[in-house]
Amino acid sequence: MGFLIGAVIGAALVFVFAPATGEKMRHALRDGVRETMDEARSAARKREMELTEALHQRQKRPAAH
């Protein structure tokens, strides 16, 4: 979550300080957002696999009494 907030803040700062044209800026922002979303999805998939594996491991163990 912090990564996404940082990405949004960074994108806003680019708009404020970059001397690029509006069209170039839109493309750069769009590319940055896509990259950030791809990274977030990848991290979420990885975490989902980790949690699924941990759940399967717990289900294989005999119940403690």
Secondary structure, 3 states (H helix, E strand, C coil): CHHHHHHHHHHHHHHHHCCCCHHHHHHHHHHHHHHHHHHHHHHHHHHHHHHHHHHHHHHHCCCCC
